[in-house]
Amino acid sequence: MTADLILHNAIICTVDPVQQTASAMAMKDGRLTYVGDSDTAMQYANEHTDVRDMAGAFLMPGIVDGHNHPALAGRTALFELEIPEIASFEEILELIECRASTQPEGTWIVGAGWNVGLLEQLNTATALQAFDAVSNGCPIVLVDNSRHNRWANTEAMHLGDVTSDTEGAMYDAQGNPSGVLLERAGLPVAYAAARQGGRSTEQEQQAYHHSLEILHSYGITAFQDAGVTEEILRALHGMDSAGELDAWVVSSLLMNDEVLGAEVLGVSLLEQAEEHSSEHHRPSFVKIFLDGIPPSRTSAMLEPYLEDTHHGCGFCGSTILSPDELYEALKTAAERGFGAKIHSTGDASTRLILDTVEQLKSDGWHLRCQIAHGQYVADEDIVRFKELDVAADISPYFWYPSPVLDAIKTAVPEQRAERIHPNRDLLDAGVLVSAGSDWPVSPVPNPWHALAGLVTRQDPTATYPGALWPEQAITLEQALEVMTLNGARMIGVDDVTGALVAGLSADFVVLNHNPFELDPADLGTLAPVETWFAGTKVFG
């Protein structure tokens, strides 16, 4: 068989356990036909073959992002008020005033990105008054950088029928809603905003196109969208039908919704999966929210949070679903042939997942199960991941000092807070571990910063000093596998991608440096020069 394209004189990290390195690749019709030495690769050439001398460049498989939200990122970038996570309270007000001053009174403004570490500062009557004063008569709701909590002005709360009796609505010293809405308390406001300013399918596709370009620029060629709605299903199907979906996309269909504002959930959404499945799009998982996030004390923890005025002493949080409800949700997924991605940041919710999977297995049910985030895991539960064939979706890309850790420390005792992401322990136990950006929770989906953090447990930008639980650092070889082949296995696309092996899709990245020649502290400087998907260059 002749090849369309041959790349030779390269340093190729295949992430193939059988043949770990190569110097050349041949490909035809988007698939790899040969991976090995340059002399043999040239036997696949004829007068029509494009032959490129790579001059010693480093090539590796395309990155698999095991957990992200491209639609959310694209919507915020194109249609919403984007707030940097480093913005102060005063800077947020300035951004609001600037946007509101250009809008007619009564126009909904939706935005995202404020730092969850500002929760307490926003939870006052004074903060709400300041918010209202710069709103120009517009109802405004802003989602935090975790995408779990909202800050709404008085007009937005009125239109969403939010009162002091709304579960999850924070209140000020006088007992009035402060505008801070935890988890599902923000959904009525999200629904009200969507009724006036919902996105069309064309706009959903524009948002996804925008995000795909960014993902390609970081070398990402496959990913799992970790919270897919009816609208996203339609957008992905339309893009792939038009030949515009240049990535392997696995959708996680919402079984319940605490934060995203979806109105079609559960079986009603699962029934749409087959008709929206296509060559590059596999709607093959469900998404279940089991708890929230530590900074807002909505994660379910085995030990108490720090005492505060709202929750008191001894508060550990709770799971969103009861054990019986989780069992039924997972059984429904298993009956219909779906895998499950379950949001769990607290060690108590993670234990409940493991207990439930164990019960399902004893009852004769089996499903692919991922614990998404898994930031806090009790030591005795780590080996249970392997025993129960549960994958660890470690996300977001923050296993080093960062604003996320600072926010967690406002709610969790410091010593416990820093025992986050036990990545080495999981790998040593034989657990399938894959990494996810959780973008836009991570401000950018930069897998090279993530790679550096996995190896060093230090901030690759050197903005935040020190190392976070350095005993959990892993090797570069392990990190590369976590970011590629493990991800493909976890999301179920290892039949087409994840390694550079003959027969698989020609999805690869040409890097600016050979990571094995860099000091570990410099791994964060890695960046794609080119990104290829199915034998076509999509970046560079």
VENFENNOR-V642071 format. One record per pair of residues at least 24 apart in sequence whose C-alpha atoms are under 7 Angstrom apart, sorted by the first residue. I is the first residue (numbers start at 0). J is the second residue. If there is no record, write none. Layout:
# VENFENNOR-V642071
I/J ; I/J
This chain:
# VENFENNOR-V642071
0/43 ; 1/43 ; 1/44 ; 1/45 ; 2/26 ; 2/27 ; 2/43 ; 2/44 ; 2/48 ; 3/27 ; 3/48 ; 3/49 ; 4/48 ; 4/49 ; 4/50 ; 5/40 ; 5/49 ; 5/50 ; 5/51 ; 6/50 ; 6/51 ; 6/52 ; 6/53 ; 7/37 ; 7/51 ; 7/52 ; 7/53 ; 8/37 ; 8/52 ; 8/53 ; 8/54 ; 8/55 ; 9/53 ; 9/54 ; 9/55 ; 9/56 ; 9/57 ; 10/55 ; 10/56 ; 10/57 ; 10/58 ; 11/57 ; 11/58 ; 11/59 ; 12/58 ; 12/59 ; 13/59 ; 13/60 ; 13/498 ; 13/499 ; 14/480 ; 14/484 ; 14/498 ; 14/499 ; 15/498 ; 15/499 ; 15/500 ; 26/505 ; 26/534 ; 29/504 ; 29/505 ; 29/533 ; 29/534 ; 30/502 ; 30/503 ; 30/504 ; 30/505 ; 30/533 ; 30/534 ; 31/500 ; 31/501 ; 31/502 ; 31/503 ; 31/504 ; 31/505 ; 32/501 ; 32/502 ; 33/501 ; 34/500 ; 34/501 ; 56/509 ; 57/509 ; 57/510 ; 57/512 ; 57/513 ; 58/507 ; 58/508 ; 58/509 ; 58/510 ; 59/507 ; 59/508 ; 59/509 ; 60/483 ; 60/497 ; 60/498 ; 60/499 ; 60/506 ; 60/507 ; 60/508 ; 61/218 ; 61/219 ; 61/220 ; 61/483 ; 61/506 ; 61/507 ; 61/508 ; 62/218 ; 62/219 ; 62/220 ; 62/221 ; 62/482 ; 62/483 ; 63/219 ; 63/220 ; 63/221 ; 63/222 ; 63/482 ; 63/483 ; 63/486 ; 63/487 ; 64/219 ; 64/221 ; 64/222 ; 64/223 ; 64/434 ; 64/435 ; 64/436 ; 64/486 ; 65/222 ; 65/223 ; 65/392 ; 65/433 ; 65/434 ; 65/435 ; 65/486 ; 65/490 ; 66/222 ; 66/223 ; 66/224 ; 66/225 ; 66/435 ; 66/436 ; 66/437 ; 67/223 ; 67/224 ; 67/225 ; 67/435 ; 67/436 ; 67/437 ; 67/438 ; 68/224 ; 68/225 ; 68/226 ; 68/437 ; 68/438 ; 68/439 ; 69/207 ; 69/210 ; 69/224 ; 70/203 ; 70/206 ; 70/207 ; 72/210 ; 72/438 ; 72/439 ; 73/206 ; 73/207 ; 73/209 ; 73/210 ; 74/206 ; 75/110 ; 75/111 ; 77/206 ; 79/109 ; 79/110 ; 80/109 ; 80/110 ; 80/111 ; 81/110 ; 81/111 ; 81/112 ; 82/111 ; 82/112 ; 82/113 ; 83/112 ; 83/113 ; 84/112 ; 84/113 ; 84/114 ; 84/144 ; 85/114 ; 86/113 ; 92/130 ; 92/133 ; 95/133 ; 95/134 ; 96/133 ; 96/134 ; 99/134 ; 99/135 ; 99/137 ; 100/135 ; 104/135 ; 104/136 ; 104/137 ; 105/136 ; 105/137 ; 105/138 ; 106/137 ; 106/138 ; 107/137 ; 107/138 ; 107/139 ; 107/192 ; 108/137 ; 108/138 ; 108/139 ; 108/140 ; 109/139 ; 109/140 ; 109/141 ; 110/140 ; 110/141 ; 110/142 ; 111/141 ; 111/142 ; 111/143 ; 111/144 ; 112/142 ; 112/143 ; 112/144 ; 113/142 ; 113/143 ; 113/144 ; 114/143 ; 114/144 ; 115/143 ; 115/144 ; 115/145 ; 115/294 ; 115/406 ; 116/294 ; 116/406 ; 121/179 ; 122/169 ; 122/170 ; 122/171 ; 122/177 ; 122/179 ; 123/171 ; 123/177 ; 124/171 ; 124/177 ; 127/152 ; 127/177 ; 127/178 ; 144/440 ; 145/440 ; 146/440 ; 147/181 ; 147/182 ; 147/258 ; 148/180 ; 148/181 ; 148/182 ; 148/185 ; 149/179 ; 149/180 ; 149/181 ; 149/185 ; 150/178 ; 150/179 ; 150/180 ; 151/178 ; 151/179 ; 152/178 ; 155/188 ; 156/188 ; 158/191 ; 159/187 ; 159/188 ; 159/191 ; 182/257 ; 182/258 ; 183/257 ; 183/258 ; 186/258 ; 186/260 ; 189/260 ; 190/260 ; 200/230 ; 200/233 ; 200/234 ; 203/231 ; 203/234 ; 204/234 ; 204/238 ; 214/444 ; 215/530 ; 215/537 ; 215/538 ; 216/527 ; 216/538 ; 217/445 ; 217/446 ; 217/526 ; 217/527 ; 218/508 ; 218/527 ; 218/530 ; 220/246 ; 220/247 ; 220/506 ; 220/532 ; 221/246 ; 221/247 ; 221/248 ; 222/247 ; 222/248 ; 222/249 ; 223/248 ; 223/249 ; 223/250 ; 223/490 ; 224/248 ; 224/249 ; 224/250 ; 224/251 ; 225/250 ; 225/251 ; 225/286 ; 226/251 ; 226/252 ; 226/253 ; 226/286 ; 227/251 ; 227/252 ; 227/253 ; 228/252 ; 228/253 ; 228/261 ; 229/263 ; 229/268 ; 232/275 ; 233/275 ; 236/275 ; 236/276 ; 236/277 ; 239/277 ; 239/279 ; 244/279 ; 245/532 ; 246/279 ; 246/532 ; 247/279 ; 247/280 ; 248/279 ; 248/280 ; 248/281 ; 249/280 ; 249/281 ; 249/282 ; 249/283 ; 249/490 ; 250/281 ; 250/282 ; 250/283 ; 250/284 ; 251/282 ; 251/283 ; 251/284 ; 251/285 ; 251/286 ; 252/284 ; 252/285 ; 252/286 ; 253/285 ; 253/286 ; 253/287 ; 254/285 ; 254/286 ; 254/287 ; 255/287 ; 255/288 ; 256/288 ; 257/288 ; 283/337 ; 283/338 ; 284/337 ; 284/338 ; 284/339 ; 284/340 ; 285/332 ; 285/337 ; 285/338 ; 285/339 ; 285/340 ; 286/339 ; 286/340 ; 286/341 ; 287/340 ; 287/341 ; 287/342 ; 288/341 ; 288/342 ; 289/318 ; 289/319 ; 289/320 ; 289/341 ; 289/342 ; 289/343 ; 289/348 ; 290/318 ; 290/319 ; 290/342 ; 290/343 ; 290/344 ; 290/348 ; 291/344 ; 292/344 ; 293/407 ; 293/410 ; 294/406 ; 294/407 ; 294/409 ; 294/410 ; 296/410 ; 298/344 ; 298/345 ; 299/345 ; 299/346 ; 299/347 ; 299/348 ; 300/345 ; 300/346 ; 300/347 ; 301/346 ; 301/347 ; 304/410 ; 304/411 ; 305/410 ; 305/411 ; 305/412 ; 318/348 ; 326/355 ; 333/364 ; 333/365 ; 333/366 ; 338/366 ; 338/367 ; 338/368 ; 339/367 ; 339/368 ; 339/369 ; 340/368 ; 340/369 ; 340/370 ; 340/371 ; 341/369 ; 341/370 ; 341/371 ; 342/370 ; 342/371 ; 342/372 ; 343/370 ; 343/371 ; 343/372 ; 343/373 ; 344/372 ; 344/373 ; 344/374 ; 344/375 ; 345/374 ; 345/375 ; 346/375 ; 346/376 ; 346/377 ; 349/373 ; 349/376 ; 350/380 ; 357/387 ; 373/420 ; 374/419 ; 374/420 ; 375/419 ; 375/420 ; 381/425 ; 382/428 ; 384/430 ; 385/428 ; 385/429 ; 385/430 ; 390/430 ; 390/431 ; 390/432 ; 390/489 ; 391/431 ; 391/432 ; 391/433 ; 392/432 ; 392/433 ; 392/434 ; 392/435 ; 393/432 ; 393/433 ; 393/434 ; 393/435 ; 394/434 ; 394/435 ; 394/436 ; 394/437 ; 395/435 ; 395/436 ; 395/437 ; 395/441 ; 396/435 ; 396/436 ; 396/441 ; 396/449 ; 398/452 ; 398/453 ; 398/456 ; 398/467 ; 399/452 ; 399/456 ; 399/457 ; 399/458 ; 399/466 ; 399/467 ; 400/457 ; 400/458 ; 400/463 ; 400/466 ; 400/467 ; 401/463 ; 417/467 ; 417/468 ; 418/468 ; 421/471 ; 422/471 ; 423/471 ; 423/472 ; 423/473 ; 424/471 ; 431/485 ; 432/481 ; 432/485 ; 433/481 ; 433/482 ; 433/485 ; 433/486 ; 433/489 ; 434/481 ; 434/482 ; 434/486 ; 447/522 ; 447/523 ; 447/525 ; 447/526 ; 448/523 ; 450/478 ; 451/519 ; 451/522 ; 451/523 ; 453/478 ; 454/478 ; 455/519 ; 459/520 ; 459/523 ; 504/533 ; 505/532 ; 505/533 ; 505/534 ; 506/531 ; 506/532 ; 506/533 ; 506/534 ; 507/531 ; 507/532
